[in-house]
Amino acid sequence: MTTDHPDQGQHRDQEQHQGQGQGKRGGQEQQQRRFHLPSGSAARGAYAVDIDPEGAGWDRSALRVLELEPGGVHTLVTGGSEWIVLPLAGGCTVRIAGETFELRGRESVFSGVSDFAYVPRDARAEISSGAGGRFALAGAKCERRLPARYGPAPEVPVELRGSGTCSRQVNNFAAADTFDCDRLIAVEVLTPGGNWSSYPPHKHDEPVPGEECELEEIYYFEVQDGGLGYHRVSPSRDGGTDVLAEVRGGDVVLIPDGWHGPSIAPPGRTLYYLNVMAGPGEERAWLIRDHPDHRWIRDTWPDEPIDARLPLYTAHPSPGPEVTP
């Protein structure tokens, strides 16, 4: 026969609570490893980053980052996905079924808007670069086969969003209302040092007609002159995505669901991220809902000026594409 010490029940409760806490932390650590991919951890073959739907555990969104040495050539077989070739640093030539698009590109994502090329599904494209460079391939599984096209840099809408310390610049090169794709939505965001973007936290993980659409999202980060930033994803449902990531150049964060934001730029360093999105809805749209505890921040924007450092740059006229029949 045993007799409990008066404190033994309390000790058992504490141990159970500690076990639950450790289980929760273990789950968060597992999510960190699954959804925050540090630079180099998603490399495969020719790609410094290779995120496909199967690897991400979802249906449509994809991202590859191709690094070409001077004189390098790479063949992209699109399969059932549409793709946009977006220069991050340097320029390239994209050849598709007899058409040739010369992309002037840019020195870096911090120096200017880039032109780009749309590559349809069920196609074969050759990407080459005389001087070498780094190129994002933003993709999405799709149904329709649209024509290959060139996207001129001067036609990329540059939007200033937010105000005060929430000011940021958005390059809407393939936003839902600016460039025609079947499923793919992609934009670039630049956040001046010390500012917050992707704020207030918002989500797009369930279909609510007229209010919210379901989109899988990839964030690809770069930080000007090195350094680090931070990105938060908090659960919107039981067991949902829960990530607090210290992000550096080349890092990726996957967002299958959840409230995402803020993205925090370090003082003195501009934070860049490329957003790639796609979803199952019939309408290609970007509809979001703000976190109810933080949506008030939008109401403050009219009372504050936009950060005087913005725009960091605007689109500049450039020659059109060289298209060879």
C-alpha positions as CSV (number, residue, x, y, z in Angstrom):
1,M,0.0,0.0,0.0
2,T,1.3,3.4,-0.9
3,T,0.2,6.8,0.3
4,D,0.5,10.0,-1.8
5,H,2.6,12.8,-0.3
6,P,0.3,15.9,-0.1
7,D,2.4,17.5,-2.9
8,Q,2.6,14.4,-5.2
9,G,-0.6,15.3,-7.0
10,Q,0.6,18.8,-7.6
11,H,3.9,17.4,-8.8
12,R,2.1,15.1,-11.2
13,D,0.1,18.1,-12.5
14,Q,3.4,20.1,-13.0
15,E,5.0,17.2,-14.8
16,Q,2.0,16.8,-17.1
17,H,2.0,20.6,-17.8
18,Q,5.7,20.5,-18.5
19,G,5.2,17.6,-20.8
20,Q,2.5,19.4,-22.7
21,G,4.8,22.5,-22.9
22,Q,7.6,20.4,-24.3
23,G,5.2,18.8,-26.8
24,K,4.1,22.3,-27.9
25,R,7.7,23.5,-28.2
26,G,8.6,20.3,-30.1
27,G,5.8,21.0,-32.5
28,Q,6.9,24.5,-33.0
29,E,10.5,23.4,-33.6
30,Q,9.2,20.9,-36.1
31,Q,7.3,23.6,-37.9
32,Q,10.3,25.9,-37.9
33,R,12.3,23.2,-39.7
34,R,9.5,22.5,-42.1
35,F,8.4,26.0,-43.0
36,H,11.6,28.1,-42.6
37,L,14.2,26.9,-45.0
38,P,17.6,28.6,-44.5
39,S,19.8,29.5,-47.4
40,G,21.1,26.4,-49.1
41,S,18.8,24.0,-47.4
42,A,16.4,23.9,-50.4
43,A,19.1,23.6,-53.0
44,R,18.8,20.9,-55.6
45,G,20.8,20.3,-58.8
46,A,21.1,23.6,-60.8
47,Y,18.9,25.5,-58.3
48,A,20.0,27.4,-55.2
49,V,16.3,27.1,-54.2
50,D,13.9,24.4,-55.5
51,I,10.4,24.4,-53.9
52,D,7.8,22.3,-55.7
53,P,4.3,21.6,-54.6
54,E,5.0,18.1,-53.6
55,G,7.9,19.1,-51.4
56,A,6.0,21.9,-49.8
57,G,3.0,19.6,-49.1
58,W,0.5,21.6,-51.0
59,D,-1.1,21.8,-54.5
60,R,0.2,24.6,-56.7
61,S,2.9,27.2,-55.7
62,A,6.5,26.7,-56.7
63,L,9.8,28.7,-56.6
64,R,13.2,28.0,-58.0
65,V,16.3,30.2,-57.9
66,L,18.7,29.6,-60.8
67,E,22.3,30.7,-60.6
68,L,24.2,30.8,-63.9
69,E,27.9,31.2,-64.4
70,P,29.0,33.5,-67.2
71,G,28.0,31.7,-70.4
72,G,25.7,29.4,-68.5
73,V,22.7,27.7,-70.2
74,H,19.8,26.0,-68.4
75,T,16.8,24.2,-69.9
76,L,13.4,24.6,-68.1
77,V,10.7,22.0,-68.9
78,T,7.5,23.6,-67.5
79,G,5.3,20.5,-67.3
80,G,1.9,21.3,-65.9
81,S,3.0,24.7,-64.5
82,E,3.3,28.3,-65.7
83,W,6.4,30.1,-64.8
84,I,7.8,33.7,-64.8
85,V,11.6,34.2,-65.2
86,L,12.5,37.2,-63.1
87,P,16.1,38.4,-62.9
88,L,17.3,39.0,-59.4
89,A,20.8,40.0,-60.4
90,G,22.0,40.2,-64.0
91,G,20.3,39.7,-67.3
92,C,19.5,36.7,-69.5
93,T,18.0,35.4,-72.7
94,V,14.9,33.3,-72.7
95,R,14.1,31.2,-75.8
96,I,10.8,29.5,-76.1
97,A,9.5,27.7,-79.3
98,G,11.1,30.1,-81.8
99,E,10.7,33.3,-79.7
100,T,13.6,35.0,-78.0
101,F,13.2,37.4,-75.1
102,E,16.2,39.5,-74.0
103,L,15.9,40.4,-70.4
104,R,18.0,43.4,-69.4
105,G,17.5,42.5,-65.7
106,R,19.2,44.6,-63.0
107,E,22.3,44.8,-60.8
108,S,20.3,43.6,-57.8
109,V,16.8,43.6,-56.3
110,F,17.8,46.8,-54.5
111,S,18.8,48.7,-57.6
112,G,15.7,48.7,-59.8
113,V,12.6,47.1,-61.3
114,S,13.3,44.3,-63.7
115,D,11.7,43.1,-66.9
116,F,10.6,39.4,-67.0
117,A,9.4,36.6,-69.2
118,Y,6.3,34.5,-68.9
119,V,6.7,30.8,-69.9
120,P,3.6,28.7,-70.4
121,R,2.9,25.2,-69.3
122,D,3.8,22.3,-71.6
123,A,6.8,24.2,-72.9
124,R,10.5,24.0,-73.1
125,A,12.6,27.1,-72.4
126,E,16.3,27.8,-72.7
127,I,17.7,30.3,-70.2
128,S,21.2,31.6,-70.9
129,S,23.3,34.5,-69.6
130,G,26.5,35.8,-71.1
131,A,27.6,37.6,-67.9
132,G,25.9,35.2,-65.5
133,G,23.4,36.0,-62.8
134,R,20.7,34.9,-60.4
135,F,17.2,34.4,-61.6
136,A,13.9,33.6,-59.8
137,L,11.5,31.1,-61.5
138,A,8.1,31.7,-59.9
139,G,5.7,29.0,-60.8
140,A,2.2,27.6,-60.3
141,K,0.4,24.5,-61.5
142,C,-2.3,25.6,-63.8
143,E,-4.9,24.5,-66.3
144,R,-4.8,27.0,-69.2
145,R,-1.9,27.4,-71.6
146,L,-1.4,31.1,-72.2
147,P,1.1,32.5,-74.7
148,A,4.7,33.3,-73.9
149,R,5.2,37.0,-73.3
150,Y,7.6,39.6,-72.3
151,G,7.0,41.9,-69.3
152,P,8.6,45.3,-69.8
153,A,10.1,47.0,-66.6
154,P,8.4,50.3,-67.3
155,E,5.0,48.7,-67.2
156,V,5.5,47.2,-63.7
157,P,3.3,49.2,-61.3
158,V,5.3,50.4,-58.3
159,E,3.0,50.8,-55.2
160,L,3.8,52.6,-51.9
161,R,1.8,50.8,-49.2
162,G,1.3,51.8,-45.6
163,S,2.7,54.9,-43.9
164,G,5.2,55.8,-41.2
165,T,7.2,52.8,-39.9
166,C,4.8,50.5,-41.8
167,S,5.8,52.0,-45.2
168,R,7.0,49.7,-47.9
169,Q,7.3,49.5,-51.7
170,V,5.5,46.8,-53.7
171,N,6.6,46.0,-57.3
172,N,3.4,44.4,-58.7
173,F,5.0,42.7,-61.7
174,A,2.5,39.8,-61.7
175,A,-0.2,40.9,-59.3
176,A,-3.7,39.5,-60.0
177,D,-4.8,42.8,-61.6
178,T,-1.6,43.7,-63.5
179,F,-0.4,40.7,-65.6
180,D,-2.4,37.9,-67.0
181,C,-1.6,34.4,-65.7
182,D,-3.8,31.4,-65.1
183,R,-3.0,30.8,-61.4
184,L,0.2,32.5,-60.5
185,I,0.4,35.7,-58.5
186,A,3.8,37.2,-57.7
187,V,5.0,40.5,-56.3
188,E,8.2,42.0,-54.8
189,V,8.2,43.9,-51.5
190,L,11.0,46.2,-50.3
191,T,10.9,47.4,-46.7
192,P,13.3,50.2,-45.6
193,G,15.5,49.6,-42.6
194,G,13.7,49.6,-39.3
195,N,10.2,49.3,-40.8
196,W,7.6,46.6,-40.6
197,S,5.8,45.1,-43.6
198,S,3.2,42.3,-44.1
199,Y,1.5,44.3,-41.3
200,P,-1.1,44.2,-40.0
201,P,-0.9,40.4,-39.9
202,H,-3.3,38.9,-42.5
203,K,-4.3,35.6,-43.9
204,H,-5.7,34.0,-47.0
205,D,-6.2,30.4,-46.1
206,E,-9.9,29.8,-46.6
207,P,-12.5,30.8,-49.2
208,V,-14.9,33.5,-48.0
209,P,-16.7,35.1,-51.0
210,G,-15.8,38.7,-51.4
211,E,-13.5,38.8,-48.3
212,E,-10.8,36.1,-48.5
213,C,-9.4,33.6,-50.9
214,E,-7.3,30.5,-50.4
215,L,-3.7,31.0,-51.5
216,E,-0.5,29.1,-50.7
217,E,2.4,31.5,-50.4
218,I,6.2,31.5,-50.6
219,Y,8.5,34.2,-49.2
220,Y,12.0,34.4,-50.6
221,F,14.2,36.9,-48.7
222,E,17.3,39.0,-49.4
223,V,18.8,41.6,-47.1
224,Q,20.8,44.6,-48.5
225,D,24.5,44.4,-47.5
226,G,23.8,41.3,-45.5
227,G,22.4,41.1,-42.0
228,L,19.1,39.6,-40.8
229,G,15.4,40.3,-40.5
230,Y,12.5,38.6,-38.8
231,H,9.3,37.1,-40.1
232,R,6.3,35.8,-38.1
233,V,3.5,33.4,-39.0
234,S,1.0,32.7,-36.2
235,P,-1.8,30.1,-36.2
236,S,-5.2,30.9,-37.5
237,R,-6.6,27.5,-36.4
238,D,-5.7,24.7,-34.0
239,G,-2.5,23.1,-35.1
240,G,-1.9,25.8,-37.7
241,T,1.4,27.2,-38.9
242,D,3.5,28.8,-36.1
243,V,6.9,30.2,-37.2
244,L,9.2,32.9,-35.9
245,A,12.1,33.0,-38.4
246,E,15.3,34.9,-38.3
247,V,15.7,35.4,-42.1
248,R,18.9,36.1,-44.1
249,G,19.6,36.4,-47.8
250,G,18.5,33.3,-49.6
251,D,16.1,32.1,-46.9
252,V,12.6,30.9,-47.7
253,V,9.4,30.8,-45.5
254,L,6.5,28.6,-46.6
255,I,3.0,29.7,-45.6
256,P,0.3,27.1,-46.2
257,D,-2.0,28.8,-43.7
258,G,-2.0,31.3,-40.8
259,W,-1.7,35.0,-40.0
260,H,1.5,36.2,-41.6
261,G,3.4,39.3,-40.6
262,P,5.2,41.3,-39.6
263,S,8.3,41.1,-41.7
264,I,10.8,43.3,-39.9
265,A,13.7,45.0,-41.6
266,P,16.9,45.6,-39.5
267,P,17.9,49.2,-39.0
268,G,20.1,50.4,-41.8
269,R,19.3,47.5,-44.1
270,T,16.5,47.2,-46.7
271,L,14.6,43.9,-46.5
272,Y,13.5,42.4,-49.8
273,Y,11.1,39.5,-50.3
274,L,9.5,37.9,-53.4
275,N,6.0,36.6,-52.8
276,V,4.8,33.7,-54.9
277,M,1.1,32.6,-54.5
278,A,-1.5,30.4,-56.1
279,G,-4.7,28.8,-55.0
280,P,-7.6,26.5,-56.0
281,G,-10.3,29.1,-56.5
282,E,-11.8,29.7,-59.9
283,E,-11.0,33.4,-59.6
284,R,-7.4,34.5,-59.6
285,A,-7.5,37.1,-56.9
286,W,-5.7,38.3,-53.8
287,L,-8.3,38.8,-51.0
288,I,-7.0,38.9,-47.4
289,R,-8.4,39.3,-43.9
290,D,-6.5,41.2,-41.3
291,H,-6.0,39.8,-37.8
292,P,-8.8,41.3,-35.7
293,D,-6.4,42.4,-32.9
294,H,-4.2,44.4,-35.3
295,R,-6.5,45.7,-38.1
296,W,-6.7,49.1,-36.3
297,I,-3.2,49.9,-37.6
298,R,-4.6,50.6,-41.1
299,D,-6.7,53.3,-39.6
300,T,-3.6,55.2,-38.5
301,W,-2.1,55.3,-42.0
302,P,-3.9,58.4,-43.3
303,D,-2.5,60.4,-40.3
304,E,1.1,59.7,-41.1
305,P,3.3,60.4,-44.1
306,I,4.8,57.7,-46.2
307,D,8.5,57.1,-45.3
308,A,10.5,59.7,-47.1
309,R,13.0,57.0,-48.2
310,L,10.4,55.6,-50.6
311,P,10.2,54.9,-53.4
312,L,13.6,53.3,-53.3
313,Y,13.5,53.3,-57.1
314,T,10.9,53.5,-59.8
315,A,10.6,51.7,-63.2
316,H,12.7,53.4,-65.9
317,P,12.1,53.2,-69.6
318,S,14.1,50.4,-71.3
319,P,14.2,49.0,-74.8
320,G,11.5,46.5,-75.7
321,P,12.1,42.8,-76.1
322,E,14.0,41.4,-79.0
323,V,11.6,38.8,-80.4
324,T,12.8,36.5,-83.1
325,P,10.2,34.5,-85.1
